[in-house]
Amino acid sequence: MRLNHMVKGTLLRLLCLLLFISVSIQAQNETISQQKELLISIAKQIDEKNTEAAQLLIDEALELKSSDNDLFAIKLNYYQAEIFILNENDEKALELLLEGHSDIERLGALKFDIKYDETIGRIFSRAKNYEKALKYFKEGVEHSLELNDSVLISSLYLNTGSAYQNLRMMDSAEVYYKKVLEFLPKKPTSDETLATAYINLIGVAIGKGDFVLAEEYGKKSIELHEKRGDTIKLAGALANMGSLNMYTQNLETSKEYYIRTLDLLAGRTDMKSREVNAVTLDNLSQVFYLQEDYRTGYDYLFESVEYNQNLMSEISVNKITEIEAKYNVEQKEKDTEIEKQRRQIAEILLYVFGGITIVLLVIIWLFVRTNRLKKQKLDLELLQKKMKQDRELEVIQNETQIKILNATLDGKEAERRQIAEILHDNVSTLLSSANMHLYAVKSELKSEAPEEVAKIEMIIGEASDKIRDLSHKLISSVLLKFGLATATEDLCEKYSNSQLVFNSESKGIKRYDQSFEIKIHNINEELINNILKHSNANMATIELFDVNNTLKIQITDNGDGFDVDEVIHKDGLGLSQIKARIKMMRGSFEIKSYQDTGTQVNMEIPIPD
């Protein structure tokens, strides 16, 4: 009895357990069935663009979401993103899609993985980040080929081609568009993809210059969109046909297509319609400009600019990129956290060893660098010292040469003055005295004077003339008697001839220290000799001015001119003597010479007290 009671109890507990399991499975199946029905209803509402009804269904579905059904959550996530896209909130949509993208790969739901790739790619395309869009479109193509779903394959090929077209890679775009035509299933539901492919192929054909083929594609696209009743896509097709006819200069036809586009989109406020409107208005303004109707063209252009400004204020291109970057950072942080625990000890050891190595390397580097810097500093100091010594030596040598040269010139001038004085004061006086005595003898002898007396008188006269000329050459008697201005005039008169005329001009010139006047006169005479020898001039001028106790001299000629640097380098003692003499007198010396124009010498010398 007792055994039978135990068996009955066990059977009863087993029966209750089976009943509980059966009820749980039934409840789970009912939940799964409800979830599937909700997902189908949500997808239908989204296809019909009824976002409010779709959002209510998603809120209802969230109450059925269980912690162990990640796939259902991922699907809800996708549909919620689609609602955000329909409501023109790409930023929130992208955040949801990137969150679910990595999880859906783990769950192996290939079809929804493809949907995620395609939708993320479309968001980046709208944000004009076509390189990033291509990454997701190509990933979706690979998965759709694995699934062998021709509808998904053709849709992803279409999006990939569009991204390439926006990147101006027309050959790649055409390849993918032709793949769309190849893979697209022959179903009425595929008309939208086919029509869009034809719209995009218009641009490719125009790029290749095949306008006939472009028009054929356009007409096919318009026909399909009119059949489907898709206003936005039809407007896009009409706008493309307008552009095609503008390229081919069929301006009236182009204008008709653009106006049809604007009429079709009148009153629509969604983002895509406004984008098409803005482009159409801009293109229509160009048509009127080409027809020389500038007033109407300006009105359409102004309206287009307003549209674009409003659109730009609403489009968050940078936000889209930031969301994807944020997602990438967060994903990397997760991966790093997973790896962190396994590598922590190894990293610590590596850091310790690396730190010790770095410290040793830094110490060695500092030691080597310090020694190298010391050596470089020592070498630099030695080089600077040597350069300083060389400069000092060069200055001393130059000053010594100038002093020697001036001492030589001063000695020559003193010697010439002494000889001139001896000739003038002594020899010339003796000859004059001899001539007077001879004249007295001749007067006493009268007619009895021998012939030799007349010869002696002639020889004494000739000797007196030569001594006077020699004395004048050594030091100008005019200079000694009348000063620098008169002596300069005498020089000009003496050296002027039928081929070269020297003119002299002076202002404020007084009598100066005799030694100063002799030096200036010799410098002027040397420069005049240079003009006579080398210039081939027919006119030269010497100007003397006393300005603020400074003697300014300017000597000009209208000769051939010369290379100043080359002549000074080759001249030897000529110009070098003059420069040295003026430098010792604390003056300045400058030569300006131009080919076939002439030469100008400027000197400024302080007048000694």
HELIX and SHEET records of a PDB file:
HELIX    1   1 ARG A    2  ASP A   47  1                                  46    
HELIX    2   2 THR A   51  LEU A   64  1                                  14    
HELIX    3   3 ASP A   70  LEU A   86  1                                  17    
HELIX    4   4 ASP A   90  LEU A  107  1                                  18    
HELIX    5   5 LEU A  110  ARG A  126  1                                  17    
HELIX    6   6 TYR A  130  LEU A  147  1                                  18    
HELIX    7   7 SER A  150  ASN A  166  1                                  17    
HELIX    8   8 MET A  170  PHE A  183  1                                  14    
HELIX    9   9 PRO A  188  SER A  190  5                                   3    
HELIX   10  10 ASP A  191  LYS A  208  1                                  18    
HELIX   11  11 PHE A  211  ARG A  228  1                                  18    
HELIX   12  12 THR A  231  TYR A  247  1                                  17    
HELIX   13  13 LEU A  251  LEU A  265  1                                  15    
HELIX   14  14 MET A  271  LEU A  290  1                                  20    
HELIX   15  15 TYR A  294  GLU A  314  1                                  21    
HELIX   16  16 VAL A  317  GLU A  421  1                                 105    
HELIX   17  17 ILE A  422  VAL A  427  3                                   6    
HELIX   18  18 SER A  428  LEU A  445  1                                  18    
HELIX   19  19 LYS A  446  GLU A  448  5                                   3    
HELIX   20  20 GLU A  451  LEU A  474  1                                  24    
HELIX   21  21 SER A  477  PHE A  482  1                                   6    
HELIX   22  22 LEU A  484  TYR A  495  1                                  12    
HELIX   23  23 GLN A  514  ASN A  530  1                                  17    
HELIX   24  24 ILE A  531  SER A  535  3                                   5    
HELIX   25  25 VAL A  564  LYS A  570  1                                   7    
HELIX   26  26 GLY A  574  MET A  584  1                                  11    
SHEET    1   A 5 VAL A 501  LYS A 507  0                                        
SHEET    2   A 5 MET A 539  VAL A 547  1                                        
SHEET    3   A 5 THR A 550  ASP A 557 -1                                        
SHEET    4   A 5 GLY A 598  PRO A 606 -1                                        
SHEET    5   A 5 SER A 588  TYR A 594 -1                                        
END                                                                             
